[in-house]
C-alpha cells in the first residue's frame, strides 16, 4: 500500500529554510512517508535541550549559520571575503578543515 502524500508537502514546499520544520511538525517526510516516532522523539528531545541553552549573542549565531550553510553553496575564499566585508571574523582554520577539507 502506497503512503498517502500530505497535501502540505508538495514539491514546492520542499525548498526553503522552513520546509524541514513544516515536515517535522506534520510528522511526514517529503516523500509522504511518516517519520518514525523514535526519530521524532529524539529530535524533539535534542531541540528542547538546545532551546534551553544560553546564547552567546545574535551576531555569533548569525555568523555560525552563515558559515554552516554558506559552506555548502559558496567557495571558501569567496565566503571568507564575504564574512570580512560584513564585519564578521574570517573563517577559522577548524571551520575550513571541517567544511572545506578533503571530501
LUMVO-63509 format. One record per atom (N, C-alpha, C): atom name; x, y, z; residue number from 1. Coordinates in steps of 0.02 Angstrom, whole numbers, plus 50000, padded with zeros to 5 digits. Layout:
<atoms>
(atom CA,(X,Y,Z),NUM)
...
</atoms>
This chain:
<atoms>
(atom N,(50042,49941,50000),1)
(atom CA,(50000,50000,50000),1)
(atom C,(50044,50062,50000),1)
(atom N,(50033,50107,49955),2)
(atom CA,(50073,50168,49949),2)
(atom C,(50055,50217,50005),2)
(atom N,(50106,50253,50028),3)
(atom CA,(50093,50303,50080),3)
(atom C,(50054,50361,50050),3)
(atom N,(50009,50389,50090),4)
(atom CA,(49972,50448,50067),4)
(atom C,(50018,50508,50069),4)
(atom N,(50013,50550,50020),5)
(atom CA,(50053,50610,50017),5)
(atom C,(50017,50666,50053),5)
(atom N,(50052,50698,50098),6)
(atom CA,(50024,50755,50134),6)
(atom C,(50018,50813,50086),6)
(atom N,(49958,50841,50076),7)
(atom CA,(49950,50896,50028),7)
(atom C,(49990,50958,50047),7)
(atom N,(50010,50964,50110),8)
(atom CA,(50050,51022,50131),8)
(atom C,(50123,51014,50110),8)
(atom N,(50141,50954,50088),9)
(atom CA,(50211,50940,50071),9)
(atom C,(50219,50927,49996),9)
(atom N,(50197,50972,49956),10)
(atom CA,(50206,50966,49884),10)
(atom C,(50278,50982,49866),10)
(atom N,(50297,50970,49804),11)
(atom CA,(50366,50982,49783),11)
(atom C,(50386,51055,49793),11)
(atom N,(50339,51101,49790),12)
(atom CA,(50355,51171,49800),12)
(atom C,(50373,51186,49873),12)
(atom N,(50351,51144,49919),13)
(atom CA,(50364,51158,49989),13)
(atom C,(50425,51122,50016),13)
(atom N,(50464,51090,49972),14)
(atom CA,(50524,51056,49994),14)
(atom C,(50585,51101,49989),14)
(atom N,(50576,51163,49970),15)
(atom CA,(50631,51211,49966),15)
(atom C,(50622,51264,50020),15)
(atom N,(50677,51294,50037),16)
(atom CA,(50675,51349,50085),16)
(atom C,(50691,51326,50155),16)
(atom N,(50705,51375,50196),17)
(atom CA,(50728,51362,50264),17)
(atom C,(50676,51329,50308),17)
(atom N,(50612,51340,50295),18)
(atom CA,(50560,51313,50339),18)
(atom C,(50533,51246,50316),18)
(atom N,(50552,51221,50258),19)
(atom CA,(50523,51160,50231),19)
(atom C,(50532,51100,50278),19)
(atom N,(50591,51093,50306),20)
(atom CA,(50603,51037,50351),20)
(atom C,(50563,51045,50415),20)
(atom N,(50558,51105,50441),21)
(atom CA,(50519,51116,50502),21)
(atom C,(50445,51099,50491),21)
(atom N,(50419,51117,50433),22)
(atom CA,(50349,51101,50417),22)
(atom C,(50340,51026,50414),22)
(atom N,(50386,50992,50382),23)
(atom CA,(50382,50919,50376),23)
(atom C,(50387,50886,50445),23)
(atom N,(50432,50909,50487),24)
(atom CA,(50439,50881,50555),24)
(atom C,(50375,50892,50594),24)
(atom N,(50348,50952,50591),25)
(atom CA,(50287,50968,50628),25)
(atom C,(50229,50923,50606),25)
(atom N,(50227,50905,50542),26)
(atom CA,(50173,50863,50517),26)
(atom C,(50188,50789,50529),26)
(atom N,(50252,50773,50545),27)
(atom CA,(50271,50703,50555),27)
(atom C,(50276,50664,50490),27)
(atom N,(50283,50701,50434),28)
(atom CA,(50284,50669,50368),28)
(atom C,(50344,50692,50328),28)
(atom N,(50381,50644,50301),29)
(atom CA,(50439,50660,50260),29)
(atom C,(50416,50687,50193),29)
(atom N,(50463,50715,50154),30)
(atom CA,(50446,50744,50089),30)
(atom C,(50415,50694,50041),30)
(atom N,(50432,50631,50048),31)
(atom CA,(50405,50580,50003),31)
(atom C,(50336,50556,50025),31)
(atom N,(50309,50585,50078),32)
(atom CA,(50243,50566,50103),32)
(atom C,(50244,50512,50156),32)
(atom N,(50302,50482,50169),33)
(atom CA,(50305,50429,50219),33)
(atom C,(50308,50460,50289),33)
(atom N,(50280,50424,50338),34)
(atom CA,(50282,50450,50406),34)
(atom C,(50353,50449,50434),34)
(atom N,(50370,50498,50474),35)
(atom CA,(50434,50498,50509),35)
(atom C,(50425,50454,50571),35)
(atom N,(50468,50405,50580),36)
(atom CA,(50460,50360,50637),36)
(atom C,(50459,50397,50704),36)
(atom N,(50415,50376,50749),37)
(atom CA,(50409,50410,50814),37)
(atom C,(50474,50415,50853),37)
(atom N,(50517,50363,50850),38)
(atom CA,(50580,50365,50886),38)
(atom C,(50625,50422,50861),38)
(atom N,(50624,50434,50795),39)
(atom CA,(50663,50489,50766),39)
(atom C,(50635,50556,50788),39)
(atom N,(50569,50562,50786),40)
(atom CA,(50537,50625,50807),40)
(atom C,(50550,50638,50881),40)
(atom N,(50544,50586,50922),41)
(atom CA,(50555,50594,50994),41)
(atom C,(50626,50618,51008),41)
(atom N,(50675,50586,50977),42)
(atom CA,(50745,50606,50987),42)
(atom C,(50756,50677,50963),42)
(atom N,(50729,50694,50905),43)
(atom CA,(50736,50762,50879),43)
(atom C,(50708,50813,50928),43)
(atom N,(50648,50800,50952),44)
(atom CA,(50616,50847,50999),44)
(atom C,(50654,50852,51065),44)
(atom N,(50682,50797,51088),45)
(atom CA,(50722,50797,51150),45)
(atom C,(50783,50842,51141),45)
(atom N,(50820,50831,51086),46)
(atom CA,(50881,50870,51075),46)
(atom C,(50865,50944,51063),46)
(atom N,(50813,50958,51024),47)
(atom CA,(50793,51027,51012),47)
(atom C,(50770,51061,51077),47)
(atom N,(50739,51024,51121),48)
(atom CA,(50720,51051,51186),48)
(atom C,(50781,51071,51227),48)
(atom N,(50833,51029,51224),49)
(atom CA,(50896,51046,51258),49)
(atom C,(50926,51109,51228),49)
(atom N,(50926,51113,51162),50)
(atom CA,(50954,51171,51128),50)
(atom C,(50915,51234,51144),50)
(atom N,(50849,51228,51150),51)
(atom CA,(50807,51286,51164),51)
(atom C,(50824,51316,51233),51)
(atom N,(50848,51273,51278),52)
(atom CA,(50865,51298,51345),52)
(atom C,(50936,51322,51353),52)
(atom N,(50977,51316,51300),53)
(atom CA,(51047,51336,51304),53)
(atom C,(51055,51411,51301),53)
(atom N,(51097,51437,51345),54)
(atom CA,(51112,51509,51346),54)
(atom C,(51149,51527,51281),54)
(atom N,(51129,51581,51250),55)
(atom CA,(51159,51603,51187),55)
(atom C,(51215,51653,51200),55)
(atom N,(51264,51653,51154),56)
(atom CA,(51321,51698,51161),56)
(atom C,(51310,51764,51125),56)
(atom N,(51257,51770,51089),57)
(atom CA,(51242,51833,51054),57)
(atom C,(51216,51820,50985),57)
(atom N,(51178,51867,50960),58)
(atom CA,(51147,51859,50895),58)
(atom C,(51200,51858,50840),58)
(atom N,(51248,51903,50843),59)
(atom CA,(51300,51905,50790),59)
(atom C,(51338,51839,50786),59)
(atom N,(51354,51809,50843),60)
(atom CA,(51390,51745,50842),60)
(atom C,(51347,51690,50810),60)
(atom N,(51283,51690,50827),61)
(atom CA,(51238,51640,50798),61)
(atom C,(51229,51652,50724),61)
(atom N,(51222,51715,50703),62)
(atom CA,(51216,51731,50632),62)
(atom C,(51278,51706,50594),62)
(atom N,(51337,51721,50621),63)
(atom CA,(51399,51700,50588),63)
(atom C,(51402,51624,50582),63)
(atom N,(51385,51589,50636),64)
(atom CA,(51386,51516,50635),64)
(atom C,(51340,51488,50581),64)
(atom N,(51281,51516,50575),65)
(atom CA,(51234,51493,50524),65)
(atom C,(51259,51509,50454),65)
(atom N,(51287,51569,50446),66)
(atom CA,(51314,51589,50381),66)
(atom C,(51369,51540,50360),66)
(atom N,(51414,51523,50406),67)
(atom CA,(51469,51478,50389),67)
(atom C,(51442,51408,50375),67)
(atom N,(51399,51383,50418),68)
(atom CA,(51374,51314,50411),68)
(atom C,(51336,51305,50345),68)
(atom N,(51294,51352,50329),69)
(atom CA,(51253,51347,50269),69)
(atom C,(51291,51373,50207),69)
(atom N,(51327,51428,50217),70)
(atom CA,(51363,51457,50161),70)
(atom C,(51416,51410,50132),70)
(atom N,(51447,51370,50175),71)
(atom CA,(51499,51324,50152),71)
(atom C,(51471,51271,50103),71)
(atom N,(51406,51259,50105),72)
(atom CA,(51375,51212,50059),72)
(atom C,(51367,51242,49989),72)
(atom N,(51367,51308,49985),73)
(atom CA,(51349,51342,49923),73)
(atom C,(51403,51388,49895),73)
(atom N,(51449,51410,49937),74)
(atom CA,(51496,51463,49918),74)
(atom C,(51568,51437,49927),74)
(atom N,(51611,51448,49877),75)
(atom CA,(51681,51428,49883),75)
(atom C,(51714,51462,49944),75)
(atom N,(51763,51429,49972),76)
(atom CA,(51796,51451,50034),76)
(atom C,(51821,51523,50030),76)
(atom N,(51860,51540,49980),77)
(atom CA,(51889,51607,49975),77)
(atom C,(51834,51660,49970),77)
(atom N,(51783,51644,49933),78)
(atom CA,(51727,51692,49924),78)
(atom C,(51689,51701,49990),78)
(atom N,(51674,51647,50025),79)
(atom CA,(51639,51653,50089),79)
(atom C,(51681,51691,50139),79)
(atom N,(51746,51678,50140),80)
(atom CA,(51791,51713,50185),80)
(atom C,(51789,51788,50172),80)
(atom N,(51792,51808,50109),81)
(atom CA,(51789,51879,50092),81)
(atom C,(51722,51910,50109),81)
(atom N,(51669,51872,50099),82)
(atom CA,(51602,51897,50116),82)
(atom C,(51595,51908,50191),82)
(atom N,(51622,51863,50231),83)
(atom CA,(51620,51871,50304),83)
(atom C,(51658,51934,50324),83)
(atom N,(51717,51943,50297),84)
(atom CA,(51758,52001,50314),84)
(atom C,(51723,52066,50292),84)
(atom N,(51694,52066,50233),85)
(atom CA,(51660,52126,50208),85)
(atom C,(51600,52144,50251),85)
(atom N,(51569,52094,50282),86)
(atom CA,(51511,52107,50325),86)
(atom C,(51532,52118,50398),86)
(atom N,(51597,52124,50410),87)
(atom CA,(51625,52138,50476),87)
(atom C,(51616,52079,50525),87)
(atom N,(51616,52018,50497),88)
(atom CA,(51620,51958,50538),88)
(atom C,(51692,51935,50538),88)
(atom N,(51709,51892,50586),89)
(atom CA,(51776,51862,50587),89)
(atom C,(51783,51817,50526),89)
(atom N,(51843,51814,50497),90)
(atom CA,(51854,51770,50440),90)
(atom C,(51847,51697,50461),90)
(atom N,(51847,51653,50412),91)
(atom CA,(51844,51581,50427),91)
(atom C,(51903,51560,50471),91)
(atom N,(51888,51518,50519),92)
(atom CA,(51940,51492,50563),92)
(atom C,(51968,51428,50532),92)
(atom N,(52029,51411,50550),93)
(atom CA,(52061,51351,50522),93)
(atom C,(52018,51289,50534),93)
(atom N,(51988,51283,50593),94)
(atom CA,(51948,51223,50607),94)
(atom C,(51884,51222,50564),94)
(atom N,(51857,51281,50548),95)
(atom CA,(51798,51284,50504),95)
(atom C,(51818,51264,50433),95)
(atom N,(51874,51289,50411),96)
(atom CA,(51899,51272,50344),96)
(atom C,(51910,51197,50339),96)
(atom N,(51942,51168,50389),97)
(atom CA,(51955,51096,50389),97)
(atom C,(51890,51056,50389),97)
(atom N,(51843,51078,50429),98)
(atom CA,(51780,51041,50436),98)
(atom C,(51737,51048,50374),98)
(atom N,(51727,51108,50350),99)
(atom CA,(51680,51120,50295),99)
(atom C,(51711,51113,50226),99)
(atom N,(51776,51126,50220),100)
(atom CA,(51808,51126,50154),100)
(atom C,(51863,51074,50149),100)
(atom N,(51874,51035,50201),101)
(atom CA,(51926,50983,50199),101)
(atom C,(51914,50933,50144),101)
(atom N,(51959,50886,50137),102)
(atom CA,(51953,50837,50083),102)
(atom C,(51887,50799,50089),102)
(atom N,(51856,50788,50031),103)
(atom CA,(51790,50756,50029),103)
(atom C,(51794,50687,50001),103)
</atoms>
